């Protein structure tokens, strides 16, 4: 998968809707006031730009709002692909935080403690990227 698939997909969704980065930032906020917007989600035109060029990735709260705005699934955004392409590729995107799934590797069920370790590593990696 290409490094910045999420950002490119978000840019494509935004452009197809005819929205500017500023309009998307406002749509993700609860108010048109820039100060309230920054407090509400920390989303600005610059944040949208950072997502689209791959400097940062949106947090799950923002992913959920983006999915609602564009009428696509959260998994589609996380994969950076339209749902149709996910199905054509015969693969599924699974969120590790979903406790109802059963992950396997080479036919063996992945133990819950392994998934917990992966989640901790991901949280650490995301925190490191956000700190930069």
C-alpha positions in Angstrom: 0.0 0.0 0.0 1.2 3.5 -0.8 2.4 5.5 2.2 -0.2 8.3 1.9 -3.3 6.4 0.7 -5.5 8.0 3.4 -4.5 11.5 2.6 -4.9 11.0 -1.2 -8.3 9.5 -0.6 -9.4 12.4 1.6 -8.3 14.9 -1.0 -10.2 13.0 -3.7 -13.4 12.9 -1.6 -13.1 16.6 -0.8 -12.5 17.6 -4.4 -15.3 15.4 -5.7 -17.6 17.2 -3.3 -16.2 20.6 -4.5 -15.1 21.5 -1.0 -12.0 23.6 -0.1 -9.8 22.5 2.8 -11.2 25.4 4.8 -14.8 24.2 4.1 -13.9 20.7 5.2 -12.3 22.1 8.4 -15.4 24.1 9.1 -17.6 21.1 8.5 -15.6 19.1 11.0 -16.0 21.7 13.7 -19.1 22.7 15.6 -18.9 26.4 14.9 -17.7 28.7 12.1 -15.6 30.6 14.7 -12.0 29.8 14.1 -11.3 29.9 17.9 -14.1 27.5 18.7 -13.2 25.3 15.8 -9.6 25.0 17.1 -10.9 24.1 20.5 -13.5 21.7 19.3 -11.4 19.4 17.2 -8.1 21.0 16.6 -8.9 21.0 12.9 -7.9 23.8 10.7 -7.1 24.2 7.0 -3.5 23.4 7.9 -4.6 20.2 9.6 -6.5 19.1 6.5 -3.4 19.9 4.4 -1.2 17.9 6.7 -3.6 14.9 6.4 -3.7 15.2 2.6 0.1 15.3 2.1 0.7 12.5 4.6 2.4 14.5 7.4 -0.3 13.4 9.8 -3.3 11.2 9.9 -6.7 12.1 11.3 -7.7 10.8 14.7 -10.6 8.4 15.0 -13.1 11.1 16.1 -12.2 13.0 12.9 -12.3 9.9 10.8 -15.9 9.2 12.0 -17.0 12.8 11.2 -15.3 12.6 7.8 -17.1 9.4 7.0 -20.4 11.0 7.9 -19.7 14.1 5.8 -18.8 12.1 2.7 -21.2 9.2 3.2 -18.4 6.6 3.2 -17.4 3.9 5.7 -14.8 4.5 8.4 -12.9 1.4 7.1 -12.8 2.9 3.6 -11.1 6.1 4.9 -8.7 4.1 7.1 -7.7 2.0 4.1 -7.5 5.0 1.8 -9.7 3.3 -0.7 -13.3 3.4 -1.8 -15.4 0.4 -0.5 -15.7 -1.0 -4.0 -11.9 -1.2 -4.3 -11.6 -2.9 -0.9 -14.1 -5.5 -2.0 -12.3 -5.9 -5.4 -9.0 -6.5 -3.7 -10.7 -9.2 -1.6 -9.5 -7.9 1.6 -11.1 -6.3 4.7 -10.0 -3.6 6.9 -10.4 -4.5 10.5 -10.0 -2.1 13.4 -8.0 -3.7 16.2 -10.2 -2.0 18.8 -13.2 -4.0 17.6 -13.5 -6.7 20.3 -16.0 -8.7 18.3 -13.5 -9.8 15.6 -11.2 -12.9 15.6 -7.9 -12.3 14.0 -5.8 -15.2 12.6 -2.3 -15.6 11.3 -1.4 -18.6 9.2 -4.6 -20.3 10.3 -3.9 -19.8 14.0 -5.9 -17.4 16.2 -3.9 -14.4 17.3 -4.0 -14.2 21.1 -5.7 -11.2 22.6 -2.5 -10.3 24.5 -0.7 -10.0 21.1 -3.4 -7.6 19.8 -3.0 -5.6 23.0 0.7 -5.3 22.4 0.1 -4.1 18.8 -2.4 -1.5 20.1 0.1 -0.2 22.6 2.7 0.1 19.9 0.3 1.9 17.6 -0.7 4.4 20.4 3.0 5.0 21.1 3.7 5.5 17.4 0.8 7.9 17.0 1.8 9.9 20.1 5.3 10.2 18.7 4.1 11.5 15.4 1.7 13.9 17.0 4.5 15.3 19.2 6.6 16.2 16.1 
